[in-house]
């Protein structure tokens, strides 16, 4: 188990496990472009976590028939750049207990998965959070807890993403935040502090959510900085330094881990 960092200077962020590519149909850079940029920036690990395919076609993610080419391409570049950087094959996936076997099969094909729940309900049937008019935070929380119990996920990506669409910090939001924190602690799953969200953040409710991370700062939850790179600049020093400064301001430096324990 990696030691939690106690000094700001020790946050190196040389291991990123949340990287997207052109396979998701909304990121700008290819697998090799991400790798080359990461090497130039001094990264020691780059993990690709493309949006996992669903049983039905959805925009903004790879299709099922693209999964194997995605895996094969990363394997090719892992061999090509093996002396320069560690390259991992991952997926960012939703979760619903009725689809456990489907997600278990996905997990068996890659090095790791991170939970990135963009839906309420069965992701193969439901709409994403952006298009849901009335968000049920309790259902969302149940899905997150089920995902943690499944043992399939190594980290929770942007755990505060849902609050971007909720727009109110009320008792329900606080209850959900407490559940997320409890799951992180109980199942030893780090929470992702999202750089991509930070770069477009316009108010306190958008992720990284001010209120949520204030709650995290009062706990022993592990926090993993995640680029969530949809273009290579998100891996750059300017973006990373912006995240580090906010982490210091919000007093969560003590929670940060540099490397991910793969489950």
Phi and psi in degrees as GROMACS dihedral restraints (atoms count N, CA, C in turn):
[ dihedral_restraints ]
;  ai    aj    ak    al  type     phi  dphi    fc
    3     4     5     6     1   -74.7    20    10
    4     5     6     7     1   142.9    20    10
    6     7     8     9     1   -75.4    20    10
    7     8     9    10     1   139.8    20    10
    9    10    11    12     1   -71.6    20    10
   10    11    12    13     1   140.2    20    10
   12    13    14    15     1   -78.4    20    10
   13    14    15    16     1   137.0    20    10
   15    16    17    18     1  -114.5    20    10
   16    17    18    19     1    -2.7    20    10
   18    19    20    21     1  -134.3    20    10
   19    20    21    22     1   132.5    20    10
   21    22    23    24     1   -55.1    20    10
   22    23    24    25     1   -38.2    20    10
   24    25    26    27     1   -65.0    20    10
   25    26    27    28     1   -19.1    20    10
   27    28    29    30     1   -86.6    20    10
   28    29    30    31     1    -4.0    20    10
   30    31    32    33     1   -78.2    20    10
   31    32    33    34     1   102.2    20    10
   33    34    35    36     1   -95.2    20    10
   34    35    36    37     1   -27.3    20    10
   36    37    38    39     1    42.1    20    10
   37    38    39    40     1    65.4    20    10
   39    40    41    42     1  -113.1    20    10
   40    41    42    43     1     9.0    20    10
   42    43    44    45     1  -133.6    20    10
   43    44    45    46     1   106.4    20    10
   45    46    47    48     1  -112.1    20    10
   46    47    48    49     1   129.8    20    10
   48    49    50    51     1  -114.3    20    10
   49    50    51    52     1     8.6    20    10
   51    52    53    54     1  -129.9    20    10
   52    53    54    55     1    90.8    20    10
   54    55    56    57     1  -134.1    20    10
   55    56    57    58     1   133.5    20    10
   57    58    59    60     1  -112.2    20    10
   58    59    60    61     1   160.9    20    10
   60    61    62    63     1  -137.4    20    10
   61    62    63    64     1  -177.3    20    10
   63    64    65    66     1   -63.2    20    10
   64    65    66    67     1   -13.6    20    10
   66    67    68    69     1   -63.1    20    10
   67    68    69    70     1   -24.1    20    10
   69    70    71    72     1   -87.6    20    10
   70    71    72    73     1    -4.4    20    10
   72    73    74    75     1    69.9    20    10
   73    74    75    76     1    14.2    20    10
   75    76    77    78     1  -144.4    20    10
   76    77    78    79     1     0.8    20    10
   78    79    80    81     1   -96.0    20    10
   79    80    81    82     1   156.8    20    10
   81    82    83    84     1   -90.3    20    10
   82    83    84    85     1   -30.4    20    10
   84    85    86    87     1  -110.2    20    10
   85    86    87    88     1   152.7    20    10
   87    88    89    90     1   -79.1    20    10
   88    89    90    91     1   172.6    20    10
   90    91    92    93     1   -59.0    20    10
   91    92    93    94     1   -49.1    20    10
   93    94    95    96     1   -67.8    20    10
   94    95    96    97     1   -36.3    20    10
   96    97    98    99     1   -61.2    20    10
   97    98    99   100     1   -40.7    20    10
   99   100   101   102     1   -63.3    20    10
  100   101   102   103     1   -43.0    20    10
  102   103   104   105     1   -63.6    20    10
  103   104   105   106     1   -47.7    20    10
  105   106   107   108     1   -60.8    20    10
  106   107   108   109     1   -42.2    20    10
  108   109   110   111     1   -66.2    20    10
  109   110   111   112     1   -42.4    20    10
  111   112   113   114     1   -61.6    20    10
  112   113   114   115     1   -39.7    20    10
  114   115   116   117     1   -63.4    20    10
  115   116   117   118     1   -44.7    20    10
  117   118   119   120     1   -61.7    20    10
  118   119   120   121     1   -32.6    20    10
  120   121   122   123     1   -84.2    20    10
  121   122   123   124     1    -2.7    20    10
  123   124   125   126     1    85.6    20    10
  124   125   126   127     1    19.2    20    10
  126   127   128   129     1   -69.0    20    10
  127   128   129   130     1   146.2    20    10
  129   130   131   132     1   -98.1    20    10
  130   131   132   133     1   -26.7    20    10
  132   133   134   135     1  -138.3    20    10
  133   134   135   136     1   136.5    20    10
  135   136   137   138     1  -128.9    20    10
  136   137   138   139     1   121.6    20    10
  138   139   140   141     1  -108.2    20    10
  139   140   141   142     1   127.9    20    10
  141   142   143   144     1   -91.3    20    10
  142   143   144   145     1   127.1    20    10
  144   145   146   147     1  -130.3    20    10
  145   146   147   148     1    64.9    20    10
  147   148   149   150     1   -64.5    20    10
  148   149   150   151     1   149.4    20    10
  150   151   152   153     1   -57.5    20    10
  151   152   153   154     1   121.3    20    10
  153   154   155   156     1   -64.6    20    10
  154   155   156   157     1   145.4    20    10
  156   157   158   159     1   -69.0    20    10
  157   158   159   160     1   157.2    20    10
  159   160   161   162     1  -110.9    20    10
  160   161   162   163     1   172.8    20    10
  162   163   164   165     1   -70.1    20    10
  163   164   165   166     1   -24.0    20    10
  165   166   167   168     1  -114.6    20    10
  166   167   168   169     1   156.1    20    10
  168   169   170   171     1   -69.5    20    10
  169   170   171   172     1   133.4    20    10
  171   172   173   174     1  -135.3    20    10
  172   173   174   175     1   143.1    20    10
  174   175   176   177     1   -68.7    20    10
  175   176   177   178     1   160.2    20    10
  177   178   179   180     1    66.6    20    10
  178   179   180   181     1    29.1    20    10
  180   181   182   183     1  -161.1    20    10
  181   182   183   184     1   161.2    20    10
  183   184   185   186     1   -69.6    20    10
  184   185   186   187     1   156.4    20    10
  186   187   188   189     1   -90.4    20    10
  187   188   189   190     1   163.5    20    10
  189   190   191   192     1   -57.0    20    10
  190   191   192   193     1   -37.3    20    10
  192   193   194   195     1   -75.1    20    10
  193   194   195   196     1    -4.5    20    10
  195   196   197   198     1   -97.5    20    10
  196   197   198   199     1    -8.5    20    10
  198   199   200   201     1   -62.4    20    10
  199   200   201   202     1   -48.6    20    10
  201   202   203   204     1   -66.7    20    10
  202   203   204   205     1   -42.7    20    10
  204   205   206   207     1   -59.1    20    10
  205   206   207   208     1   -37.9    20    10
  207   208   209   210     1   -59.9    20    10
  208   209   210   211     1   -48.5    20    10
  210   211   212   213     1   -63.3    20    10
  211   212   213   214     1   -45.0    20    10
  213   214   215   216     1   -63.5    20    10
  214   215   216   217     1   -39.3    20    10
  216   217   218   219     1   -66.9    20    10
  217   218   219   220     1   -42.0    20    10
  219   220   221   222     1   -64.5    20    10
  220   221   222   223     1   -40.1    20    10
  222   223   224   225     1   -60.5    20    10
  223   224   225   226     1   -39.3    20    10
  225   226   227   228     1   -61.7    20    10
  226   227   228   229     1   -48.3    20    10
  228   229   230   231     1   -74.8    20    10
  229   230   231   232     1   -25.6    20    10
  231   232   233   234     1   -62.1    20    10
  232   233   234   235     1   -40.1    20    10
  234   235   236   237     1   -71.0    20    10
  235   236   237   238     1   -42.3    20    10
  237   238   239   240     1   -62.7    20    10
  238   239   240   241     1   -40.4    20    10
  240   241   242   243     1  -109.0    20    10
  241   242   243   244     1    22.8    20    10
  243   244   245   246     1   -60.7    20    10
  244   245   246   247     1   -27.0    20    10
  246   247   248   249     1   -86.6    20    10
  247   248   249   250     1    -6.4    20    10
  249   250   251   252     1  -112.9    20    10
  250   251   252   253     1   -27.6    20    10
  252   253   254   255     1  -162.8    20    10
  253   254   255   256     1   147.7    20    10
  255   256   257   258     1   -84.1    20    10
  256   257   258   259     1   128.5    20    10
  258   259   260   261     1  -120.2    20    10
  259   260   261   262     1   127.0    20    10
  261   262   263   264     1  -117.1    20    10
  262   263   264   265     1   148.1    20    10
  264   265   266   267     1  -102.2    20    10
  265   266   267   268     1   119.0    20    10
  267   268   269   270     1  -138.1    20    10
  268   269   270   271     1   179.5    20    10
  270   271   272   273     1  -141.9    20    10
  271   272   273   274     1   144.7    20    10
  273   274   275   276     1  -101.2    20    10
  274   275   276   277     1   116.5    20    10
  276   277   278   279     1  -127.2    20    10
  277   278   279   280     1   149.6    20    10
  279   280   281   282     1   -76.9    20    10
  280   281   282   283     1   180.0    20    10
  282   283   284   285     1  -155.1    20    10
  283   284   285   286     1   142.0    20    10
  285   286   287   288     1  -147.2    20    10
  286   287   288   289     1   135.7    20    10
  288   289   290   291     1   -58.2    20    10
  289   290   291   292     1   -28.2    20    10
  291   292   293   294     1   -70.0    20    10
  292   293   294   295     1   -14.6    20    10
  294   295   296   297     1  -112.5    20    10
  295   296   297   298     1    24.6    20    10
  297   298   299   300     1   -55.4    20    10
  298   299   300   301     1   -47.1    20    10
  300   301   302   303     1   -61.7    20    10
  301   302   303   304     1   -38.4    20    10
  303   304   305   306     1   -62.2    20    10
  304   305   306   307     1   -47.0    20    10
  306   307   308   309     1   -73.4    20    10
  307   308   309   310     1   -29.0    20    10
  309   310   311   312     1   -65.4    20    10
  310   311   312   313     1   -40.5    20    10
  312   313   314   315     1   -64.0    20    10
  313   314   315   316     1   -38.9    20    10
  315   316   317   318     1   -62.3    20    10
  316   317   318   319     1   -46.5    20    10
  318   319   320   321     1   -60.0    20    10
  319   320   321   322     1   -34.8    20    10
  321   322   323   324     1   -68.7    20    10
  322   323   324   325     1   -16.0    20    10
  324   325   326   327     1   -96.2    20    10
  325   326   327   328     1    -9.1    20    10
  327   328   329   330     1  -128.8    20    10
  328   329   330   331     1   174.8    20    10
  330   331   332   333     1   -77.1    20    10
  331   332   333   334     1   -31.3    20    10
  333   334   335   336     1  -165.2    20    10
  334   335   336   337     1   163.3    20    10
  336   337   338   339     1  -132.8    20    10
  337   338   339   340     1   147.1    20    10
  339   340   341   342     1  -116.5    20    10
  340   341   342   343     1   147.5    20    10
  342   343   344   345     1   -84.5    20    10
  343   344   345   346     1   119.5    20    10
  345   346   347   348     1  -131.0    20    10
  346   347   348   349     1    81.5    20    10
  348   349   350   351     1   -83.8    20    10
  349   350   351   352     1   109.8    20    10
  351   352   353   354     1  -103.8    20    10
  352   353   354   355     1     5.7    20    10
  354   355   356   357     1  -129.7    20    10
  355   356   357   358     1   160.3    20    10
  357   358   359   360     1  -115.1    20    10
  358   359   360   361     1   124.5    20    10
  360   361   362   363     1    96.5    20    10
  361   362   363   364     1  -171.1    20    10
  363   364   365   366     1   -63.5    20    10
  364   365   366   367     1   114.7    20    10
  366   367   368   369     1   -63.4    20    10
  367   368   369   370     1   -20.1    20    10
  369   370   371   372     1   -77.5    20    10
  370   371   372   373     1   -11.9    20    10
  372   373   374   375     1  -125.5    20    10
  373   374   375   376     1   -28.9    20    10
  375   376   377   378     1   -89.2    20    10
  376   377   378   379     1   170.9    20    10
  378   379   380   381     1   -92.0    20    10
  379   380   381   382     1   161.1    20    10
  381   382   383   384     1   -77.9    20    10
  382   383   384   385     1   169.1    20    10
  384   385   386   387     1   -60.9    20    10
  385   386   387   388     1   -30.7    20    10
  387   388   389   390     1   -63.0    20    10
  388   389   390   391     1   -26.7    20    10
  390   391   392   393     1  -106.4    20    10
  391   392   393   394     1     3.9    20    10
  393   394   395   396     1   -92.5    20    10
  394   395   396   397     1   120.5    20    10
  396   397   398   399     1   -74.0    20    10
  397   398   399   400     1   -37.7    20    10
  399   400   401   402     1  -122.1    20    10
  400   401   402   403     1   107.1    20    10
  402   403   404   405     1   -83.7    20    10
  403   404   405   406     1   129.5    20    10
  405   406   407   408     1  -100.6    20    10
  406   407   408   409     1   100.7    20    10
  408   409   410   411     1   -67.7    20    10
  409   410   411   412     1   -29.1    20    10
  411   412   413   414     1   -66.2    20    10
  412   413   414   415     1   -42.7    20    10
  414   415   416   417     1   -64.7    20    10
  415   416   417   418     1   -42.7    20    10
  417   418   419   420     1   -59.0    20    10
  418   419   420   421     1   -43.3    20    10
  420   421   422   423     1   -63.4    20    10
  421   422   423   424     1   -40.0    20    10
  423   424   425   426     1   -61.6    20    10
  424   425   426   427     1   -41.5    20    10
  426   427   428   429     1   -63.6    20    10
  427   428   429   430     1   -42.2    20    10
  429   430   431   432     1   -64.0    20    10
  430   431   432   433     1   -42.9    20    10
  432   433   434   435     1   -64.8    20    10
  433   434   435   436     1   -41.8    20    10
  435   436   437   438     1   -58.8    20    10
  436   437   438   439     1   -41.2    20    10
  438   439   440   441     1   -63.0    20    10
  439   440   441   442     1   -42.7    20    10
  441   442   443   444     1   -64.4    20    10
  442   443   444   445     1   -39.6    20    10
  444   445   446   447     1   -65.7    20    10
  445   446   447   448     1   -29.0    20    10
  447   448   449   450     1   -64.2    20    10
  448   449   450   451     1   -25.5    20    10
  450   451   452   453     1    76.9    20    10
  451   452   453   454     1    10.0    20    10
  453   454   455   456     1   -90.5    20    10
  454   455   456   457     1   -14.0    20    10
  456   457   458   459     1  -117.4    20    10
  457   458   459   460     1   139.7    20    10
  459   460   461   462     1   -96.2    20    10
  460   461   462   463     1   -17.4    20    10
  462   463   464   465     1  -158.1    20    10
  463   464   465   466     1   159.6    20    10
  465   466   467   468     1  -105.6    20    10
  466   467   468   469     1   108.9    20    10
  468   469   470   471     1   -73.3    20    10
  469   470   471   472     1   144.8    20    10
  471   472   473   474     1    25.5    20    10
  472   473   474   475     1    68.4    20    10
  474   475   476   477     1   -62.4    20    10
  475   476   477   478     1   -18.2    20    10
  477   478   479   480     1  -100.1    20    10
  478   479   480   481     1     9.5    20    10
  480   481   482   483     1   -56.3    20    10
  481   482   483   484     1   -40.1    20    10
  483   484   485   486     1   -60.2    20    10
  484   485   486   487     1   -30.2    20    10
  486   487   488   489     1   -69.8    20    10
  487   488   489   490     1   -18.1    20    10
  489   490   491   492     1   -59.8    20    10
  490   491   492   493     1   -29.9    20    10
  492   493   494   495     1  -105.8    20    10
  493   494   495   496     1    -2.0    20    10
  495   496   497   498     1   -92.1    20    10
  496   497   498   499     1   -37.3    20    10
  498   499   500   501     1    70.6    20    10
  499   500   501   502     1     6.0    20    10
  501   502   503   504     1  -145.6    20    10
  502   503   504   505     1   129.5    20    10
  504   505   506   507     1   -96.0    20    10
  505   506   507   508     1    90.5    20    10
  507   508   509   510     1  -121.8    20    10
  508   509   510   511     1  -167.9    20    10
  510   511   512   513     1   -61.4    20    10
  511   512   513   514     1   -36.8    20    10
  513   514   515   516     1   -65.7    20    10
  514   515   516   517     1   -41.1    20    10
  516   517   518   519     1   -65.1    20    10
  517   518   519   520     1   -40.7    20    10
  519   520   521   522     1   -66.6    20    10
  520   521   522   523     1   -41.2    20    10
  522   523   524   525     1   -62.5    20    10
  523   524   525   526     1   -43.2    20    10
  525   526   527   528     1   -63.9    20    10
  526   527   528   529     1   -42.1    20    10
  528   529   530   531     1   -60.9    20    10
  529   530   531   532     1   -41.5    20    10
  531   532   533   534     1   -63.6    20    10
  532   533   534   535     1   -37.8    20    10
  534   535   536   537     1   -65.0    20    10
  535   536   537   538     1   -44.3    20    10
  537   538   539   540     1   -59.8    20    10
  538   539   540   541     1   -45.5    20    10
  540   541   542   543     1   -62.3    20    10
  541   542   543   544     1   -44.6    20    10
  543   544   545   546     1   -61.8    20    10
  544   545   546   547     1   -41.2    20    10
  546   547   548   549     1   -65.4    20    10
  547   548   549   550     1   -41.7    20    10
  549   550   551   552     1   -58.2    20    10
  550   551   552   553     1   -43.9    20    10
  552   553   554   555     1   -72.6    20    10
  553   554   555   556     1   -46.4    20    10
  555   556   557   558     1   -64.4    20    10
  556   557   558   559     1   -41.7    20    10
  558   559   560   561     1  -102.5    20    10
  559   560   561   562     1     5.9    20    10
  561   562   563   564     1    53.1    20    10
  562   563   564   565     1    53.3    20    10
  564   565   566   567     1  -117.3    20    10
  565   566   567   568     1   118.2    20    10
  567   568   569   570     1   -64.4    20    10
  568   569   570   571     1   152.8    20    10
  570   571   572   573     1   -98.7    20    10
  571   572   573   574     1   134.6    20    10
  573   574   575   576     1   -85.0    20    10
  574   575   576   577     1   122.9    20    10
  576   577   578   579     1   -92.8    20    10
  577   578   579   580     1   112.2    20    10
  579   580   581   582     1   -93.8    20    10
  580   581   582   583     1   115.7    20    10
  582   583   584   585     1   -72.0    20    10
  583   584   585   586     1   -40.6    20    10
  585   586   587   588     1   -59.3    20    10
  586   587   588   589     1   -42.4    20    10
  588   589   590   591     1   -64.5    20    10
  589   590   591   592     1   -39.2    20    10
  591   592   593   594     1   -60.8    20    10
  592   593   594   595     1   -36.8    20    10
  594   595   596   597     1   -69.0    20    10
  595   596   597   598     1   -19.4    20    10
  597   598   599   600     1  -116.6    20    10
  598   599   600   601     1     8.8    20    10
  600   601   602   603     1   -65.1    20    10
  601   602   603   604     1   131.2    20    10
  603   604   605   606     1  -121.7    20    10
  604   605   606   607     1   -17.0    20    10
  606   607   608   609     1  -151.7    20    10
  607   608   609   610     1   173.7    20    10
  609   610   611   612     1   -66.4    20    10
  610   611   612   613     1   -26.4    20    10
  612   613   614   615     1   -79.6    20    10
  613   614   615   616     1   -25.8    20    10
  615   616   617   618     1   -67.8    20    10
  616   617   618   619     1   150.6    20    10
  618   619   620   621     1   -80.5    20    10
  619   620   621   622     1   141.6    20    10
  621   622   623   624     1   -66.8    20    10
  622   623   624   625     1   124.2    20    10
  624   625   626   627     1   -80.3    20    10
  625   626   627   628     1   124.8    20    10
  627   628   629   630     1   -55.0    20    10
  628   629   630   631     1   -47.3    20    10
  630   631   632   633     1   -67.3    20    10
  631   632   633   634     1   -42.5    20    10
  633   634   635   636     1   -61.9    20    10
  634   635   636   637     1   -47.6    20    10
  636   637   638   639     1   -73.2    20    10
  637   638   639   640     1   -23.4    20    10
  639   640   641   642     1   -64.5    20    10
  640   641   642   643     1   -38.3    20    10
  642   643   644   645     1   -67.1    20    10
  643   644   645   646     1   -42.4    20    10
  645   646   647   648     1   -61.3    20    10
  646   647   648   649     1   -36.6    20    10
  648   649   650   651     1   -61.7    20    10
  649   650   651   652     1   -19.9    20    10
  651   652   653   654     1   -94.8    20    10
  652   653   654   655     1    10.5    20    10
  654   655   656   657     1  -123.6    20    10
  655   656   657   658     1  -177.8    20    10
  657   658   659   660     1  -105.9    20    10
  658   659   660   661     1    21.3    20    10
  660   661   662   663     1   -59.2    20    10
  661   662   663   664     1   142.3    20    10
  663   664   665   666     1   -82.0    20    10
  664   665   666   667     1   139.3    20    10
  666   667   668   669     1  -122.0    20    10
  667   668   669   670     1   129.6    20    10
  669   670   671   672     1  -115.0    20    10
  670   671   672   673     1   118.9    20    10
  672   673   674   675     1   -67.1    20    10
  673   674   675   676     1   131.2    20    10
  675   676   677   678     1  -130.4    20    10
  676   677   678   679     1   127.4    20    10
  678   679   680   681     1   -67.1    20    10
  679   680   681   682     1   -38.3    20    10
  681   682   683   684     1    52.4    20    10
  682   683   684   685     1    46.9    20    10
  684   685   686   687     1   -70.8    20    10
  685   686   687   688     1   120.0    20    10
  687   688   689   690     1  -106.4    20    10
  688   689   690   691     1    -5.1    20    10
  690   691   692   693     1  -153.4    20    10
  691   692   693   694     1   154.8    20    10
  693   694   695   696     1   -64.4    20    10
  694   695   696   697     1   -26.8    20    10
  696   697   698   699     1   -59.9    20    10
  697   698   699   700     1   -24.1    20    10
  699   700   701   702     1   -66.7    20    10
  700   701   702   703     1   -20.4    20    10
  702   703   704   705     1   -88.2    20    10
  703   704   705   706     1    -5.2    20    10
  705   706   707   708     1   -76.0    20    10
  706   707   708   709     1   166.7    20    10
  708   709   710   711     1   -64.5    20    10
  709   710   711   712     1   -37.4    20    10
  711   712   713   714     1   -62.2    20    10
  712   713   714   715     1   -45.3    20    10
  714   715   716   717     1   -67.1    20    10
  715   716   717   718     1   -42.8    20    10
  717   718   719   720     1   -64.3    20    10
  718   719   720   721     1   -42.9    20    10
  720   721   722   723     1   -64.5    20    10
  721   722   723   724     1   -34.3    20    10
  723   724   725   726     1   -62.8    20    10
  724   725   726   727     1   -41.1    20    10
  726   727   728   729     1   -66.4    20    10
  727   728   729   730     1   -43.6    20    10
  729   730   731   732     1   -60.5    20    10
  730   731   732   733     1   -41.0    20    10
  732   733   734   735     1   -64.6    20    10
  733   734   735   736     1   -39.8    20    10
  735   736   737   738     1   -70.6    20    10
  736   737   738   739     1   -36.9    20    10
  738   739   740   741     1   -60.3    20    10
  739   740   741   742     1   -40.9    20    10
  741   742   743   744     1   -66.5    20    10
  742   743   744   745     1   -44.8    20    10
  744   745   746   747     1   -62.1    20    10
  745   746   747   748     1   -36.4    20    10
  747   748   749   750     1   -90.3    20    10
  748   749   750   751     1     5.3    20    10
  750   751   752   753     1    61.2    20    10
  751   752   753   754     1    40.8    20    10
  753   754   755   756     1  -114.8    20    10
  754   755   756   757     1    14.3    20    10
  756   757   758   759     1   -55.0    20    10
  757   758   759   760     1   -41.4    20    10
  759   760   761   762     1   -64.9    20    10
  760   761   762   763     1   -19.3    20    10
  762   763   764   765     1   -88.5    20    10
  763   764   765   766     1   -15.9    20    10
  765   766   767   768     1   -75.2    20    10
  766   767   768   769     1   135.5    20    10
  768   769   770   771     1  -113.3    20    10
  769   770   771   772     1   149.7    20    10
  771   772   773   774     1   -88.9    20    10
  772   773   774   775     1   -31.8    20    10
  774   775   776   777     1  -124.8    20    10
  775   776   777   778     1   152.4    20    10
  777   778   779   780     1   -96.2    20    10
  778   779   780   781     1   133.7    20    10
  780   781   782   783     1   -84.0    20    10
  781   782   783   784     1   111.3    20    10
  783   784   785   786     1   -75.8    20    10
  784   785   786   787     1   130.0    20    10
